[in-house]
């Protein structure tokens, strides 16, 4: 019988969730990648690309004493706005205006962790109001991409407030192993943006055969 993998306990889990293939839906994962590339962390802190895994993230969330989540969230605010939500407000905000199935799944993760009495004692959601989601194969829009560095620094500051030690990586350390381990090399931001066809060459909002002709 297959058994569920139980990760070790973490002082903190830094988690990026979302879908890289749907434009600003990839904000959370891009933040996690940038965080791993920017900071050298103690073994007690884990950075993870949670993608759209939903309940598969439960063992990792329930193993964390504290949790930081990066995601694109519909706050009803101007596009590109960054907003922090904490503790009991996190699942409520992620479920109030669901933009995709991964947010429903992550609500279930937090609820399940609470039922097991293993919910992180502190949670911070660092979310951005998206500009565009309906662009399959698209990348972050400039207004959202410009908030990645700020989101990363907010996460680092919170970890320090929690008493966790992190040190900046030097340039030579920044990329090879730690950042690339979060996702396949072809999906990292520069490779992804450089390898995909332009919007002019590829219809990324649906199948062109079924789109209405402009009148």
C-alpha positions, 0 to 999 in steps of 0.5 A: 500500500502506498503511504503518504509522505510526511515531511519533517517539521518546518519553522516556516514554509514559504509557498507559491501557488498558481499556474504559470501558464495563465499570465498573472496566475503565475505570480505566486510561483514566480515569487517563490522562485525569486525568493529562493534565488534572493535568500539563503535560508536555514534548514528549518525554512522551506521554499516550495512551488505549490503550483495547483496541487491542492490537497497534495500540499496538506502534508507540507502545510501541516508540517509548518509552524508558520506559513507565507503564501504568495498568490494572485488574489481578486481583492477587487482592487486596482490591478497590480495592487499588493495586499497582505492578509493574515491568520484567520483571514487567509482562507476567507480571502482566498475563497471570497472571490475564487479565480481558479480551482487552486484557490478552492483546493488551498482553502481545503488544505487549510481547513483540513490542517485545522481539523487535524489540529496541525494548522500553522500558528501564523499565516501570511498571504501576500497577494496581488490583484491580477491584470490578466488571467485569460492568456494561455501561455502568457506571462506576468503583466508588467504591473504584476511583475513589478511587484514580485521584488516587493513581495519577496522583501515583505516575506523576508521581513516577516521571517525576520520578525519571526526570529528566523535567520536569512542571508542574501545570496551572492550573484554566483550563488543565486541561480544554479541549484536552489532556485532551479529546483523549484521548477523545470528549467524550461519554465523559469521566467527568462526561458519561459518568456524567451521560448514562447511564441508572441501573442501575434503568432499564437492565439493565447485567448482561445482557439482562433477557429471558434472566436467571433469575427470582428464586425 
